[in-house]
Amino acid sequence: MLEWLKPNFQNYVDGEMYRINPNGRRVIELMDELEAPDMRPADMPFLARSKKILLVSHYAPSFTHAGGLRLRDLYAEIRRANPDLQIDLYSASHPAIDGDLSGLSEIFTNQYFDEPGQLSIDSFQMQSGERTPYDVVDFQFHEAGRLAKSFAPLTRRSLFTPMESIARSYYDLTAAKLKMDNFVSLSDIYGLIQSTLDELKIMRSVDCTVCVSDADAKFLRRLTPWLRVDHISTGLSPYEFEDQLKPEFEPRSVDSKKQRLVFAAYFGSDTNVVGLKWYLNEVHPKVLSECPDYNLLVVGRGDLTAIKAEDHEGVTFVGEVPYLSPILEQAKAGLVLALHGSGFRGKINQYAVCGVPTISTTLGVTGLCYTAGEDIIIADTAIDFATACVRLLVDNETTSRLALSARATALENYRWQSSSDKISQLYGL
């Protein structure tokens, strides 16, 4: 890989000229980052049980977006198991995104906020008065991770959760372009270099990188085998799915449902918008021709004005809803339309716990515990995806079988309690 990274483009071949070009400097910097000792990370056991934890996050623990809900659920689980632990929060404030933050005082001992882009060790210490180190400082999202070095005086152990590995996401996107077009531009290459470099710098400044998916963790381990990388799967939220998480919950029968599919996602994400466009243009017409009375429910926050203007037949744009379960339970199947990107695929688990099977691309189910044909259907071409949609709309026996198996898989593997040992290990609890 290092040989591949050496610049050999025409405008750089004259002596050392590439070193004064910003892109050339990034290549050299990335090469230096990757020139690490041939060693494996050593275990770093806690000397004593953690008494103080600080969460530093670019987004607040919130009900209104997937990353915020994951944080709220994770720290609610930590609080539930450790009622006397001091847990402090330092977060950027995004009122339009965060929504209602009531109830945080039940989880966090102290809360401190700053404007986006204004998080700093100086501001935190000015607000909190803290001068003694925390046992764990947990940096969530890349924007917070870039503060890890400056927070070192307040840190005994540091964790970084990228939510989505930008290195893997950019790598997958560049690889897909190369496969499709047999060509990638210099801007694609340097974008890959810059995104990888940014992530590696953060990873080297913390004690452990904690991914939200096993797929992200495996990618980063291959890239940096000398650094500590782990993962904590995203559990199903007890706030959103309290009833559905009860073993005695009985999902709505497939026979009682109309011919509906659902795509629930956050449409501030390019991954989800691209996936929806692909489905509406390539898959939806095929399904509609076979099932004229079928309807697609598009659910979630984000601006879809341009797509709505296309006036697709048989599509209902529901928008953002306070609770997903009443909408999900109406559908015969849920869709995951991941064509690129990484991060966590929590919607598969949310569909499943409501008794709704999923039709997903291969990328969408990567790293999860579902098995094609047993509790999920995987399809990657427009024809295969449309065929799967039609099958689950008309074959109630198959749909019911998949739904039952998917719910069992979700309950067994994707409760927060399933990760309690890993959480205790990483946070020193």
DRENKEMAR-572725 format. One line per field, with one value per residue (C-alpha): residue number from 1; residue in one letter; x, y, z. Coordinates in Angstrom, 1 decimal, m for minus. Each point is the difference from the previous one (the first is absolute). Layout:
REM residues N
nr (NUM/...) .
rest (A/...) .
u (X/...) .
v (Y/...) .
w (Z/...) .
END
This chain:
REM residues 429
nr (1/2/3/4/5/6/7/8/9/10/11/12/13/14/15/16/17/18/19/20/21/22/23/24/25/26/27/28/29/30/31/32/33/34/35/36/37/38/39/40/41/42/43/44/45/46/47/48/49/50/51/52/53/54/55/56/57/58/59/60/61/62/63/64/65/66/67/68/69/70/71/72/73/74/75/76/77/78/79/80/81/82/83/84/85/86/87/88/89/90/91/92/93/94/95/96/97/98/99/100/101/102/103/104/105/106/107/108/109/110/111/112/113/114/115/116/117/118/119/120/121/122/123/124/125/126/127/128/129/130/131/132/133/134/135/136/137/138/139/140/141/142/143/144/145/146/147/148/149/150/151/152/153/154/155/156/157/158/159/160/161/162/163/164/165/166/167/168/169/170/171/172/173/174/175/176/177/178/179/180/181/182/183/184/185/186/187/188/189/190/191/192/193/194/195/196/197/198/199/200/201/202/203/204/205/206/207/208/209/210/211/212/213/214/215/216/217/218/219/220/221/222/223/224/225/226/227/228/229/230/231/232/233/234/235/236/237/238/239/240/241/242/243/244/245/246/247/248/249/250/251/252/253/254/255/256/257/258/259/260/261/262/263/264/265/266/267/268/269/270/271/272/273/274/275/276/277/278/279/280/281/282/283/284/285/286/287/288/289/290/291/292/293/294/295/296/297/298/299/300/301/302/303/304/305/306/307/308/309/310/311/312/313/314/315/316/317/318/319/320/321/322/323/324/325/326/327/328/329/330/331/332/333/334/335/336/337/338/339/340/341/342/343/344/345/346/347/348/349/350/351/352/353/354/355/356/357/358/359/360/361/362/363/364/365/366/367/368/369/370/371/372/373/374/375/376/377/378/379/380/381/382/383/384/385/386/387/388/389/390/391/392/393/394/395/396/397/398/399/400/401/402/403/404/405/406/407/408/409/410/411/412/413/414/415/416/417/418/419/420/421/422/423/424/425/426/427/428/429) .
rest (M/L/E/W/L/K/P/N/F/Q/N/Y/V/D/G/E/M/Y/R/I/N/P/N/G/R/R/V/I/E/L/M/D/E/L/E/A/P/D/M/R/P/A/D/M/P/F/L/A/R/S/K/K/I/L/L/V/S/H/Y/A/P/S/F/T/H/A/G/G/L/R/L/R/D/L/Y/A/E/I/R/R/A/N/P/D/L/Q/I/D/L/Y/S/A/S/H/P/A/I/D/G/D/L/S/G/L/S/E/I/F/T/N/Q/Y/F/D/E/P/G/Q/L/S/I/D/S/F/Q/M/Q/S/G/E/R/T/P/Y/D/V/V/D/F/Q/F/H/E/A/G/R/L/A/K/S/F/A/P/L/T/R/R/S/L/F/T/P/M/E/S/I/A/R/S/Y/Y/D/L/T/A/A/K/L/K/M/D/N/F/V/S/L/S/D/I/Y/G/L/I/Q/S/T/L/D/E/L/K/I/M/R/S/V/D/C/T/V/C/V/S/D/A/D/A/K/F/L/R/R/L/T/P/W/L/R/V/D/H/I/S/T/G/L/S/P/Y/E/F/E/D/Q/L/K/P/E/F/E/P/R/S/V/D/S/K/K/Q/R/L/V/F/A/A/Y/F/G/S/D/T/N/V/V/G/L/K/W/Y/L/N/E/V/H/P/K/V/L/S/E/C/P/D/Y/N/L/L/V/V/G/R/G/D/L/T/A/I/K/A/E/D/H/E/G/V/T/F/V/G/E/V/P/Y/L/S/P/I/L/E/Q/A/K/A/G/L/V/L/A/L/H/G/S/G/F/R/G/K/I/N/Q/Y/A/V/C/G/V/P/T/I/S/T/T/L/G/V/T/G/L/C/Y/T/A/G/E/D/I/I/I/A/D/T/A/I/D/F/A/T/A/C/V/R/L/L/V/D/N/E/T/T/S/R/L/A/L/S/A/R/A/T/A/L/E/N/Y/R/W/Q/S/S/S/D/K/I/S/Q/L/Y/G/L) .
u (0.0/2.8/1.5/m3.4/m0.2/3.4/m0.9/0.9/m2.3/1.6/m0.2/1.9/2.8/2.5/2.2/m1.7/m2.7/m2.9/1.0/m1.0/m3.4/m2.7/m1.2/3.6/0.5/m3.1/1.5/3.2/m1.9/m2.2/3.1/1.5/m3.2/0.1/3.7/m0.7/1.9/m0.8/m1.8/m3.5/m1.8/0.6/m2.9/m0.5/m2.0/m1.5/1.9/m3.3/m3.6/m1.0/m1.5/m0.2/m0.8/m0.2/m1.9/1.2/m2.3/m0.7/m3.7/m2.0/m1.6/m3.4/m3.1/m0.1/2.9/1.7/3.3/m1.5/m2.4/2.9/1.8/m3.0/m0.7/3.7/0.4/m3.4/1.2/3.3/m2.1/m2.4/2.9/2.0/m2.4/2.9/2.3/0.8/m0.9/0.5/m1.1/1.8/m1.7/m0.6/m3.5/m2.1/m3.6/m1.4/1.5/0.0/m3.7/m1.2/2.9/m2.1/0.9/3.8/0.3/m1.1/3.1/2.6/1.3/1.0/m0.7/2.0/m0.7/1.7/m0.8/1.1/3.6/0.7/0.7/3.4/1.8/0.2/m3.8/m0.7/2.2/m1.4/m3.6/0.7/3.0/1.3/3.8/0.4/0.0/m3.0/0.5/m1.5/m0.5/m2.2/0.2/m3.0/0.0/3.1/m0.5/0.4/2.8/2.2/0.0/1.5/3.6/m1.0/m2.1/3.0/0.6/m3.5/0.2/1.1/m1.5/m1.4/m2.5/m1.1/m3.1/m0.2/m3.6/0.9/3.6/0.7/3.0/m2.0/m2.9/2.3/1.9/m3.2/m1.2/3.3/0.1/m3.6/0.9/3.1/m2.1/m2.7/2.0/3.5/1.2/0.4/1.0/2.9/m2.6/m1.5/3.5/0.9/m3.4/0.7/3.4/m1.3/m2.9/2.2/2.6/m2.5/m1.4/3.5/1.1/m2.9/0.5/3.6/m0.9/m2.3/0.4/m2.8/m2.2/m3.5/m2.0/m3.7/0.2/2.2/0.6/1.5/2.1/1.4/0.9/1.9/1.8/1.3/1.1/1.6/0.7/2.3/m2.9/m2.8/m3.4/m3.2/m3.7/m3.3/m3.0/m3.0/m2.7/m3.7/m1.2/m2.2/m1.3/m1.4/m0.8/m1.0/m2.9/1.6/3.0/m2.2/0.1/m3.8/m0.5/m2.0/0.7/m2.9/m0.9/1.2/m3.5/m1.5/2.4/m0.5/2.5/2.6/3.7/1.9/3.3/1.0/3.1/1.7/0.0/2.7/2.3/1.1/0.1/m3.8/m0.9/2.0/m1.5/m3.6/0.7/1.3/m3.1/m2.5/1.5/1.2/m2.0/m3.3/m1.5/0.7/m1.8/m2.9/m0.5/m0.4/m1.9/m2.1/m1.5/3.4/1.1/3.4/0.2/3.1/0.5/2.6/1.5/1.7/m0.8/m1.4/m1.6/1.8/m1.1/m3.5/m0.2/0.5/m3.5/0.6/m3.2/m0.6/2.3/m1.0/2.5/m0.8/2.9/1.2/m2.1/0.3/0.0/0.9/m1.8/m3.5/1.1/2.4/m2.7/m2.2/2.5/0.5/3.7/2.6/2.7/3.7/1.4/3.7/2.0/3.1/1.1/0.5/m1.0/m2.9/m3.1/m2.4/m3.1/0.3/m0.3/m2.8/m2.0/0.7/m1.1/m3.3/m0.5/0.9/2.6/2.6/1.0/3.6/3.0/3.1/1.6/m3.0/0.2/3.8/1.2/m3.5/m1.1/m2.7/0.1/m1.3/m3.1/m0.5/m0.8/0.8/0.0/3.1/m0.1/2.5/m1.4/m3.2/m1.6/0.8/m1.1/m3.3/m0.5/0.5/m2.4/m2.7/0.5/m0.4/m3.0/m1.9/1.4/m1.3/1.3/3.6/m0.4/m1.3/2.9/2.6/m1.6/m0.1/3.7/1.1/m1.7/1.7/3.4/m0.5/m1.0/2.9/2.7/m1.0/m1.2/2.3/0.4/1.6/3.0/0.2/3.3/1.6/m1.2/1.4/3.3/0.5/m1.2/1.6/m3.3) .
v (0.0/2.4/m0.5/0.8/3.2/1.4/2.8/m0.8/2.5/2.2/3.3/m1.5/m1.9/2.8/m0.5/0.9/2.3/m2.2/0.7/3.7/m0.9/m0.4/m3.3/m1.2/0.9/m2.0/m3.0/0.3/0.5/m3.1/m2.1/1.2/m1.0/m3.5/m0.5/m1.5/m2.6/m3.6/m0.5/m0.8/2.2/m1.1/m0.6/3.0/m1.2/2.5/0.2/0.9/0.3/3.3/2.6/2.9/m0.1/3.0/m0.2/2.6/m0.1/2.1/m0.9/m0.2/m3.3/0.5/m1.9/1.7/m1.5/m3.4/1.1/1.9/m2.8/m2.5/2.3/0.4/m3.7/m0.9/2.4/m0.9/m3.6/1.1/2.1/m2.9/m2.3/2.6/2.4/1.6/0.7/3.6/0.5/3.4/1.3/2.6/0.4/2.4/1.4/m0.5/1.0/m0.7/m3.5/m0.9/0.7/m0.7/m0.7/m0.4/m3.0/0.3/0.9/m3.5/m1.4/2.7/1.5/3.3/1.4/2.6/1.4/2.2/1.2/m2.3/0.5/1.5/m3.1/0.3/m1.0/3.6/0.5/m3.3/0.8/3.5/m1.4/m3.0/1.0/m3.5/m0.4/m3.7/m2.7/m2.1/m3.7/m0.1/2.8/m1.2/2.0/m0.6/1.0/1.2/3.7/m1.0/m2.4/2.8/1.4/m3.2/1.4/3.2/m1.9/m2.3/1.8/m1.0/m3.5/m3.3/m2.1/1.4/m1.6/1.2/m1.0/1.2/m1.1/m0.6/m0.7/2.7/m2.0/m3.1/2.1/1.8/m3.2/m1.8/3.0/0.2/m3.8/0.1/2.8/m2.0/m3.1/1.8/2.3/m1.6/3.5/2.3/3.6/1.6/1.8/m3.4/m1.3/3.0/0.0/m3.6/1.0/3.0/m1.8/m2.9/2.3/2.0/m3.2/m1.5/3.2/m0.3/m3.7/0.5/2.6/m2.3/m3.3/m1.9/0.7/m1.4/m0.5/m0.5/m2.9/m3.0/0.8/3.4/m1.6/m2.7/2.6/2.2/m3.0/m1.0/3.6/0.5/m3.4/1.7/2.1/m1.1/m0.3/m1.5/0.4/0.2/m0.9/2.5/m1.5/0.4/3.1/m0.7/3.5/m0.6/m3.7/m0.6/m2.3/m1.7/m1.0/m2.0/m3.8/m0.2/2.7/m1.4/1.8/0.8/m2.9/0.2/m1.0/3.2/2.4/1.9/m0.2/2.3/0.2/2.5/1.8/1.7/2.1/3.3/2.0/2.4/m2.9/m0.2/m3.8/m0.2/2.6/m1.8/m3.3/1.5/1.5/m3.4/m1.8/2.5/0.1/m3.6/m2.3/1.7/0.0/m3.8/m0.7/2.3/m1.8/m3.4/1.4/3.0/0.6/0.0/3.1/1.1/1.9/2.3/0.9/2.3/3.4/1.9/2.1/m2.1/2.9/m0.8/m3.6/0.8/2.3/m3.0/m1.1/m3.8/m2.0/m2.2/1.8/1.6/2.4/m0.2/2.2/0.0/m1.8/0.0/m3.8/m2.4/m3.2/1.0/0.6/m3.0/m2.4/1.0/m1.4/m3.5/0.7/2.7/1.1/0.8/1.7/0.3/0.4/1.5/1.3/m1.8/0.5/m1.8/m1.5/0.3/0.1/m3.8/m0.7/2.5/m1.6/m3.4/0.7/1.3/m3.3/1.4/m1.8/2.0/0.0/1.4/0.5/m2.0/3.1/0.8/m3.2/m0.2/m0.8/m1.0/m3.4/m0.6/m2.8/0.3/m2.1/m0.7/3.4/2.5/0.2/1.5/1.4/2.3/0.5/1.8/m3.1/m2.2/2.7/0.5/m3.8/m0.2/2.9/m1.7/m3.3/1.5/2.0/m3.1/m3.0/0.4/m3.3/0.9/3.5/m1.4/m2.5/2.6/2.4/m2.5/m1.0/3.6/1.0/m2.9/1.0/3.7/m0.9/m2.4/2.2/3.7/0.9/2.3/m2.6/m2.2/2.4/0.5/m2.0/1.9/3.4/m0.9/m1.0/3.1/2.5/m1.7/m0.7) .
w (0.0/0.8/m3.4/m1.6/2.0/m1.3/m2.4/m3.6/m1.8/m2.7/1.9/3.0/m1.7/0.0/3.1/3.2/m1.4/1.2/3.6/m0.3/m1.4/2.7/m1.5/m0.1/3.6/0.9/m1.7/1.9/3.3/m0.6/m0.8/3.3/1.8/m1.5/0.7/3.4/2.0/m0.8/3.3/1.4/2.5/3.6/2.4/2.3/3.0/2.4/3.3/1.8/m0.8/m1.8/2.2/m2.5/m3.7/m2.3/m3.3/m2.6/m3.0/m3.2/0.4/3.2/1.2/m1.6/m1.2/m3.3/m2.0/m0.1/1.5/2.8/0.9/0.0/2.5/2.2/0.1/0.6/2.9/1.4/0.1/1.8/2.5/0.6/1.0/1.8/2.0/2.0/m3.0/m0.8/m3.7/m1.5/m3.5/m2.1/m3.3/m2.9/m0.1/m3.2/1.0/m3.4/0.0/3.6/0.7/3.6/2.4/3.1/2.2/m0.5/3.7/0.8/m1.9/0.4/3.2/m1.6/m3.5/m1.9/m3.5/m2.5/m3.5/m2.9/m0.7/3.4/2.0/1.7/3.2/1.1/m0.3/1.7/3.0/0.2/0.2/2.1/2.2/m0.5/0.5/1.1/m2.7/m1.0/0.0/m3.6/m2.5/m2.8/m3.3/m2.2/m3.7/m1.9/1.0/3.7/m0.7/m1.4/3.6/1.5/0.2/1.7/2.6/0.9/3.4/1.0/m1.3/1.5/m2.9/m3.2/m2.4/m3.5/m1.8/m3.6/m0.5/m3.6/m1.2/m2.6/m1.1/m0.8/m1.4/m2.4/m0.9/m0.9/m2.1/m1.8/m0.6/m1.3/m2.5/m1.1/m0.5/m1.9/m2.2/0.1/0.9/3.0/0.0/1.9/2.2/0.9/0.9/2.1/1.6/1.1/1.3/1.9/1.6/1.1/1.3/2.1/1.5/0.8/1.7/2.4/0.5/1.0/2.6/2.0/1.8/m1.8/m3.0/0.5/m3.2/m0.2/m2.5/m0.2/m3.7/0.8/2.8/m2.3/m2.7/2.5/1.6/m3.4/m0.7/3.4/1.7/2.6/1.4/2.3/m1.8/1.4/m0.6/1.9/m2.1/0.1/2.2/m0.5/1.9/3.0/m0.3/m3.5/0.1/3.6/m0.8/m2.9/2.1/2.3/m0.7/0.2/m2.7/m3.0/m3.3/m2.3/m2.3/m3.6/m1.3/1.6/m1.8/m3.2/m2.9/1.6/0.2/2.2/m0.4/3.3/0.0/0.8/m3.2/1.0/m0.9/m3.6/0.2/0.7/m2.6/m2.7/1.0/m0.2/m3.4/m1.3/1.3/m1.3/m3.5/m0.4/2.3/0.8/m3.5/m0.3/3.3/m0.9/m3.3/1.9/3.0/m1.2/3.5/1.8/1.9/1.2/3.3/0.2/3.6/1.7/0.4/m2.8/m3.1/m2.8/m1.9/m3.3/0.1/1.0/m3.1/m2.2/1.0/0.2/m0.1/3.0/2.4/3.3/1.6/3.7/1.2/3.6/2.6/3.9/0.1/m2.8/1.1/m1.0/m3.5/m0.3/1.2/m3.0/m2.5/m1.3/m0.4/0.7/m2.5/0.6/m3.1/0.8/m3.2/1.7/3.4/3.3/3.6/1.7/m1.6/2.9/m2.2/m0.7/3.7/0.4/m2.8/1.5/3.6/m1.4/m1.9/m3.4/m2.2/m1.9/m3.7/0.0/m2.2/1.0/1.3/2.2/1.9/0.3/3.5/1.3/1.2/m2.6/m2.6/m3.5/m0.6/3.7/1.6/m2.8/m3.8/m1.6/m3.6/m1.8/m3.5/m0.8/m1.5/3.0/2.5/m1.8/m0.1/3.8/0.6/m2.1/1.8/3.5/m1.1/m1.4/1.8/3.6/1.1/m0.9/1.4/3.3/0.3/m0.6/2.4/2.8/m0.5/m0.4/3.3/1.8/m1.4/1.1/3.5/0.5/m1.4/0.1/3.5/1.8/2.7/m2.6/0.0/3.8/0.4/m2.9/1.4/3.5/m1.5/m2.1/2.6/3.0/1.9) .
END
